[in-house]
Amino acid sequence: MLIPKRRRLIKAEAETNPNYGKPPSRRSVEESIENGVVIVDKPAGPTSHQVSAWVRDIFGVEKAGHGGTLDPNVTGVLPVALSNATKAIGLLHSAGKEYVAVMRLHGDAGEEEIRKACNRFIGKIRQTPPKEAAVKRVEREREIYYLDIIEIKGRDVLFKVGCEGGTYIRVLCEDIGKVLGCGAHMHELRRTRSGIFEEEDVHTLHDILDAYIFWKEDGDEEIKNIIRPMEDLLSHLPTVVIRDSAVDAICHGASLALPGILQVDTGIENGTVVAVKTLKGEGVAIGTSLMSTREMMERDAGIAVNTTRVLMRKGTYPPMWKKK
């Protein structure tokens, strides 16, 4: 599973004031750029950092950041966050990914033998990052959700793999080659999914530039179909929905107490990273749960979430908490 399925439980009923904030789908183009992410079809050649810099320059914003580095020769789904949304882009590093790869064997192997070797890597595996990776080279556990062979042609094996964020497909190919005894390396790679973002969501840099120019020159708002809301970066996290009266306190870095909670997703445990949202679906903050879903639903007092990163700008909702 790349995105866990959850249910939303109702703890209390309340309404949201339409005079403050707005649903992400109703943001203006300017607001979308401030709180948006574009899904680039990364071409082979440039680094992920270079692609992010080009997107930043297209939109004329100060900051842009990508979610999950792709090597220069790797293509595919590269989410690039703009402005305020860069606060949330780091969450994609841990989100599930999907790739289509060509593994080239260094010797001959039978089809059944290849399939058996690949099946051995479905589930929990251990990997050491390659030398090229900008991380500490220590062995770590990752999960392969599925590994489907699409075609075997000579020594080339075309396969699709769904995996936990931080899995190195280059290392996976080398490890499969070791099991086969003939050796192997990753010959080609394309990322087809990152979190909820799929190949159908991508846009070329040329298309993004054209859409921006059409908006600036002609007022054409087709660009809104290219910019995804920042909240999509939170889709793989369980959600806690809060009252309007609790929003500004969270924006000032306060922890979330139980009286401010209206709705809770299933699957939350103590220590789970959660998204804190308004009734309108706006991302307020990212936090670490101090209670399970059951405890949040059954208890009436206590701190439920420790705020670790604020996403919403202060003053978006009135500071009702100061009146008490």
Secondary structure, 3 states (H helix, E strand, C coil): CCCCCCCEEECCCCCCCCCCCCCHHHCCHHHHHHCEEEEEEECCCCCHHHHHHHHHHHHCCCCEEECCCCCCCCEEEEEEEEHHHHHCHHHHHHCCEEEEEEEEECCCCCHHHHHHHHHCCCEEEEECCCCCCCCCCCCEEEEEEEEEEEEEECCEEEEEEEECCCCCHHHHHHHHHHHHCCCEEEEEEEEEEECCEEHHHCECHHHHHHHHHHHHHHCCHHHHHCEEEHHHHHCCCCEEEECHHHHHHHHCCCCEEHHHEEEEECCCCCCCEEEEECCCCCEEEEEEECCCHHHHHHCCCCEEEEEEEECCCCCCCCCHHHHC
